[in-house]
Amino acid sequence: MIFKGRKFFSVILFSVLAGSMFSQTFDVDDVNVTKVSAKQSQEIFADALNAYKNYEWNNSIFLFKKLHSNPENITPESMYILIMAQTYAGQYKQAADDCTYFLNNYPDSQYVQLVVYQKGKNLYQTGDYEKAIITLSDFCHTYPSNQLYAASLFWIGESFFATYNFESAKPIYERIIAEYPDDSKAKDARYRLDVIAQRSREEKLLYLLKQTGEDYLSSKEAYEKSLKYHSVESSAGINNQLKELRQKNESLDADLAYEKNRSAELEARIKAYENDLTENIRLLKQQAKEAREIIGEEGDDNE
């Protein structure tokens, strides 16, 4: 999921290397360094970029913040790469805050659409589902033709799913499958729909078991009371009713056991899916590495 977006970042990184620095104010909370020279800034930037390209997220974050300790070194490109490094490193709260900073200071940047999307996704990761839904809904409304539209819908659905609002999540997943069947999120949406359907079946069975149990206890109580007022012959009907209720209860128990077996099978499928995803990520990393090597060779030729 995360590494699919890296096909955009090669272009972004190339533009960063050719970009100029813009003067903005910036507050560095966790990096305490003295002001560096222009030459040192170029070296730090190159090191930060190299760390990012090699998936060294924490090192890249540290270097970019060191670079940004000088306000004149801050650019939309360097801020965007810092946001992405923080996202990959799991620093979702800081990434979301920096997205807000970016949108406030660079409203005309070419990366605004990507930053809005990243802000919504990072808000989801922090558990702020309401703000995530609002941010991603604004993204969908403002940028309906963006190729991250289906992904934004998916994270909206995930926000509803995380709060057990399955009724709102289900139509969103269905829309992704219907309108974006070739998007990578379509497979994830199908899985979520399977989980919702499975939970619905389990909840229904539990409800029926509860109702049957209450009916059984009610009939049993009525039966015990009737013994005081009726003969053995008149109680035969109640015995039959209790027998039917027991049989119904046993049938529901069997159905619940069947659904539990289906849940086990679904978990096995989920495990296989996770293994496939891990392998795909490994292949994508390898492809990204090869692409960087190719880009590096082309850069040498241009020089």
matplotlib code that plots the C-alpha trace (Angstrom):
import matplotlib.pyplot as plt

x = [0.0, 2.6, 5.2, 2.8, 3.1, 6.8, 6.5, 5.5, 8.5, 11.2, 9.9, 9.5, 13.1, 14.5, 12.6, 14.0, 17.5, 17.0, 14.8, 15.7, 15.3, 12.5, 12.5, 9.8, 9.6, 9.8, 9.9, 12.3, 11.3, 13.7, 16.8, 19.1, 21.8, 23.6, 23.0, 24.9, 26.5, 25.1, 27.7, 26.8, 23.1, 23.7, 25.6, 22.9, 20.2, 22.1, 22.6, 18.9, 17.8, 20.1, 18.8, 15.3, 16.0, 17.6, 14.5, 16.4, 13.4, 14.6, 18.0, 16.3, 13.9, 16.8, 18.8, 15.8, 15.0, 18.6, 18.4, 15.2, 16.8, 17.7, 14.4, 15.9, 16.5, 12.8, 11.1, 7.8, 9.8, 11.9, 8.8, 6.9, 9.7, 10.0, 6.2, 6.6, 9.6, 7.6, 4.7, 6.9, 8.6, 5.2, 5.4, 1.8, 1.0, 4.1, 3.4, -0.2, 1.0, 3.5, 0.8, -1.1, 2.0, 2.6, -1.0, -0.9, 2.4, 2.4, -1.3, -0.2, 2.4, 2.1, 2.1, -1.0, -3.2, -0.8, -0.4, -4.1, -4.3, -1.4, -2.9, -6.2, -4.4, -2.1, -5.1, -6.6, -3.4, -3.5, -7.1, -8.6, -11.2, -13.7, -11.0, -9.7, -13.2, -13.6, -10.2, -10.4, -14.0, -12.8, -10.0, -12.6, -14.8, -12.0, -10.0, -12.4, -10.1, -7.0, -5.7, -5.6, -9.4, -10.1, -7.5, -9.1, -12.5, -10.9, -9.4, -12.8, -14.3, -11.6, -12.4, -16.0, -15.0, -12.7, -15.6, -17.8, -20.0, -20.4, -23.5, -21.6, -18.4, -20.1, -21.4, -18.0, -16.2, -18.9, -18.4, -14.6, -15.2, -17.8, -16.1, -12.4, -12.1, -8.5, -7.3, -5.2, -7.7, -10.4, -8.9, -8.7, -12.3, -13.5, -11.8, -13.5, -16.9, -16.2, -15.4, -18.5, -20.7, -19.1, -19.6, -23.2, -23.9, -22.3, -24.2, -27.5, -26.7, -25.9, -29.1, -31.1, -29.4, -30.2, -33.8, -34.1, -32.6, -35.0, -37.9, -36.7, -36.4, -39.8, -41.4, -39.6, -41.0, -44.5, -44.2, -43.1, -46.0, -48.4, -47.5, -49.3, -52.6, -52.7, -52.6, -49.7, -51.7, -52.2, -48.4, -47.6, -47.9, -45.5, -43.0, -43.2, -42.7, -39.6, -38.3, -38.8, -37.0, -34.1, -33.8, -33.9, -31.2, -29.0, -29.5, -28.4, -25.4, -24.4, -24.8, -22.6, -19.9, -20.1, -19.6, -16.7, -15.1, -15.7, -14.0, -11.0, -10.9, -11.1, -8.2, -6.2, -7.0, -6.0, -2.7, -2.0, -3.0, -0.5, 2.2, 1.5, 1.5, 4.9, 6.3, 4.9, 6.5, 9.8, 9.6, 8.6, 11.6, 13.8, 12.3, 12.7, 16.3, 16.9, 15.0, 17.2, 20.3, 19.1, 18.2, 21.7, 23.3, 21.2, 22.2, 25.9, 25.4, 23.7, 26.6]
y = [0.0, 2.6, 1.7, 2.1, 5.9, 5.8, 6.0, 9.7, 10.3, 9.6, 12.6, 14.6, 13.8, 14.8, 18.1, 18.7, 18.3, 21.0, 23.2, 26.5, 27.3, 29.5, 31.7, 30.7, 30.5, 27.0, 25.7, 22.8, 21.1, 18.1, 19.2, 21.6, 22.8, 26.0, 27.8, 26.1, 27.6, 27.3, 24.7, 22.7, 23.0, 21.5, 18.6, 18.0, 18.1, 15.6, 13.3, 13.6, 12.8, 9.9, 8.5, 8.8, 7.0, 4.2, 3.9, 5.2, 7.1, 8.2, 9.4, 11.3, 13.0, 14.1, 15.5, 17.4, 18.9, 19.9, 21.5, 23.3, 24.8, 27.6, 29.0, 29.9, 26.2, 25.3, 24.5, 22.9, 19.9, 19.4, 19.7, 17.2, 14.6, 15.2, 14.5, 11.3, 10.1, 10.7, 8.8, 5.8, 6.0, 5.8, 9.4, 10.0, 12.8, 14.8, 14.1, 15.4, 18.5, 19.2, 18.7, 21.5, 23.7, 22.9, 23.7, 27.0, 28.1, 26.7, 26.8, 27.1, 24.3, 21.5, 19.1, 20.4, 17.6, 14.9, 16.7, 16.9, 13.1, 12.4, 14.5, 12.6, 9.2, 10.2, 11.5, 8.0, 6.4, 8.6, 7.4, 10.8, 9.2, 12.1, 14.6, 12.0, 11.6, 15.3, 15.9, 13.0, 13.9, 17.4, 15.8, 13.8, 16.8, 19.1, 16.7, 14.2, 13.3, 12.6, 9.1, 8.8, 9.3, 5.5, 5.4, 8.4, 6.6, 3.5, 5.4, 7.1, 3.6, 2.4, 5.3, 4.3, 0.6, 1.5, 3.0, 0.0, 2.1, -0.8, 0.7, 3.7, 1.8, -0.9, 1.4, 3.1, -0.3, -1.3, 1.9, 1.3, -2.2, -1.0, 2.2, 1.4, -2.4, -2.1, 0.0, -1.8, -0.7, -2.8, -6.0, -4.5, -3.3, -6.8, -8.2, -5.6, -6.5, -10.2, -9.2, -7.1, -9.9, -12.4, -10.2, -9.6, -13.4, -13.9, -11.1, -12.5, -16.0, -14.6, -12.7, -15.7, -17.8, -15.2, -15.0, -18.8, -19.0, -16.5, -18.3, -21.6, -20.2, -18.5, -21.8, -23.7, -21.3, -21.6, -25.3, -25.5, -23.3, -25.4, -28.5, -27.0, -26.6, -29.2, -33.0, -34.9, -35.3, -31.5, -31.0, -33.1, -30.1, -28.0, -30.9, -31.0, -27.2, -27.5, -30.3, -28.2, -25.3, -27.5, -28.8, -25.3, -24.3, -27.2, -26.3, -22.7, -24.0, -26.1, -23.0, -20.9, -23.7, -23.6, -19.8, -20.1, -22.6, -20.1, -17.4, -19.7, -20.2, -16.4, -15.9, -18.3, -16.4, -13.1, -14.7, -15.7, -12.2, -10.7, -13.0, -12.0, -8.3, -8.8, -10.4, -7.6, -5.0, -6.8, -6.9, -3.2, -2.3, -4.2, -2.5, 0.9, 0.2, -0.8, 2.4, 4.5, 2.9, 3.6, 7.2, 7.6, 6.4, 8.8, 11.6, 10.9, 10.9, 14.3, 15.7]
z = [0.0, 1.1, -1.5, -4.4, -3.9, -4.3, -8.1, -7.6, -5.3, -7.9, -9.9, -6.7, -5.6, -9.0, -8.8, -5.3, -6.5, -9.1, -6.8, -5.1, -1.4, -0.1, 3.0, 5.6, 9.4, 10.9, 14.5, 15.1, 18.4, 18.6, 16.7, 18.5, 16.0, 15.2, 11.9, 9.1, 6.0, 2.5, 1.6, 4.7, 3.9, 0.5, 2.0, 4.7, 2.0, -0.1, 2.9, 3.9, 0.4, 0.1, 3.5, 2.2, -1.0, 1.0, 3.3, 6.3, 7.5, 11.0, 9.7, 6.9, 9.3, 11.6, 8.7, 7.2, 10.5, 10.9, 7.5, 8.4, 11.5, 9.0, 7.8, 4.4, 3.7, 3.9, 0.6, -0.3, -1.7, 1.4, 3.6, 1.5, 1.7, 5.4, 5.7, 3.7, 5.8, 9.0, 7.6, 6.7, 10.1, 11.8, 13.2, 12.2, 14.6, 13.6, 9.9, 10.2, 12.0, 9.3, 6.7, 8.3, 8.3, 4.7, 3.6, 5.6, 4.1, 0.6, -0.6, -4.3, -4.3, -6.8, -3.9, -2.1, -3.3, -2.1, 1.2, 1.8, 1.1, 3.4, 6.2, 6.1, 6.1, 9.0, 11.0, 10.5, 11.7, 14.9, 15.6, 14.9, 12.7, 12.6, 11.3, 8.9, 7.4, 7.1, 5.5, 3.0, 2.1, 1.3, -0.8, -2.8, -3.2, -4.3, -6.5, -8.0, -10.8, -8.7, -9.0, -5.2, -5.1, -4.6, -1.9, -0.1, -0.3, 1.2, 4.2, 4.8, 4.8, 7.2, 9.6, 9.7, 10.1, 13.0, 14.9, 14.1, 11.8, 9.3, 7.8, 6.6, 5.7, 3.6, 0.7, 0.5, 0.0, -2.5, -4.5, -4.7, -6.1, -8.6, -9.8, -9.4, -9.9, -11.1, -8.2, -5.6, -2.9, -4.6, -3.1, 0.4, 0.0, -0.9, 2.2, 4.4, 2.9, 3.7, 7.3, 7.6, 6.2, 8.6, 11.6, 10.6, 10.4, 13.8, 15.5, 14.0, 15.3, 18.7, 18.8, 17.8, 20.5, 23.1, 22.0, 21.9, 25.4, 26.7, 25.1, 26.6, 30.1, 29.8, 28.7, 31.4, 34.0, 32.6, 32.6, 36.2, 37.2, 35.2, 37.2, 40.1, 38.2, 35.5, 35.2, 33.6, 30.4, 30.0, 30.4, 27.3, 25.0, 27.0, 27.0, 23.2, 23.1, 25.3, 23.1, 20.0, 21.6, 22.6, 19.1, 17.7, 20.2, 19.1, 15.5, 16.2, 18.1, 15.0, 12.8, 15.1, 15.0, 11.2, 11.1, 13.5, 11.1, 8.3, 10.4, 10.8, 7.0, 6.5, 9.0, 6.9, 3.8, 5.5, 6.5, 2.9, 1.7, 4.2, 3.0, -0.6, 0.4, 2.1, -1.0, -3.2, -1.0, -1.2, -5.0, -5.1, -3.0, -5.3, -8.3, -6.6, -5.9, -9.6, -10.7, -8.5, -9.9, -13.4, -12.5, -11.0, -14.2, -16.2, -13.9, -14.5, -18.3, -18.1, -16.2]

ax = plt.figure().add_subplot(projection="3d")
ax.plot(x, y, z, "-o")
ax.set_aspect("equal")
plt.show()
